[in-house]
Amino acid sequence: MDQINQKLIKILQGNLPFEENPYESIGRIIGISEEEVIERLKALKDAKKLKKIRAVLRHQKSGYKNNAMVVFKTDAPITEKVGLELASSPLVSHCYERQLYEDWPYNLYAMVHSRKEQEIEVFVQDIVTKYKIEAYEILYSVQELKKTSMVYFE
């Protein structure tokens, strides 16, 4: 990886400049054009060295103070359907299926965010009623321990 790409990744590890043309600003910092920044990002993506660039919503700072990992035990015929419905909800930031364990019987996980705890309760109750899910738990966050991005170059 050349030094320009290293500088580019170093900048992208932090926050993008909050302005109309962030790639132009990044280019000025590195000493290349906006077009070259974009070309290099495309090349890094094509080479599978860059997965994606996206906004990260800090739920706490945006008023979503209630967060819960909701776990469900679903039967195979409905797991995908329930998962797709959960994932399509604006309250859910991520949803995934995991294998079952003898001492932990839940296979479907959804991270739910809301301004009010009651909204999470109603949302979950609607899902479990609709799909006749008997085993589930709502695990509310009590503290955010660590939320940092990976650092590759300093």
Rosetta blueprint (number, residue, H / E / L):
1 M L
2 D L
3 Q H
4 I H
5 N H
6 Q H
7 K H
8 L H
9 I H
10 K H
11 I H
12 L H
13 Q L
14 G L
15 N L
16 L L
17 P L
18 F L
19 E L
20 E L
21 N L
22 P H
23 Y H
24 E H
25 S H
26 I H
27 G H
28 R H
29 I H
30 I H
31 G L
32 I L
33 S L
34 E H
35 E H
36 E H
37 V H
38 I H
39 E H
40 R H
41 L H
42 K H
43 A H
44 L H
45 K H
46 D H
47 A L
48 K L
49 K L
50 L L
51 K L
52 K L
53 I L
54 R L
55 A L
56 V L
57 L L
58 R L
59 H L
60 Q L
61 K L
62 S L
63 G L
64 Y L
65 K L
66 N E
67 N E
68 A E
69 M E
70 V E
71 V E
72 F E
73 K L
74 T L
75 D L
76 A H
77 P H
78 I H
79 T H
80 E H
81 K H
82 V H
83 G H
84 L H
85 E H
86 L H
87 A H
88 S H
89 S L
90 P L
91 L L
92 V E
93 S E
94 H E
95 C E
96 Y E
97 E E
98 R L
99 Q L
100 L L
101 Y E
102 E L
103 D L
104 W E
105 P L
106 Y L
107 N L
108 L E
109 Y E
110 A E
111 M E
112 V E
113 H E
114 S E
115 R L
116 K L
117 E H
118 Q H
119 E H
120 I H
121 E H
122 V H
123 F H
124 V H
125 Q H
126 D H
127 I H
128 V H
129 T H
130 K H
131 Y H
132 K L
133 I L
134 E L
135 A L
136 Y E
137 E E
138 I E
139 L E
140 Y E
141 S L
142 V L
143 Q L
144 E L
145 L L
146 K L
147 K L
148 T L
149 S L
150 M L
151 V L
152 Y L
153 F L
154 E L
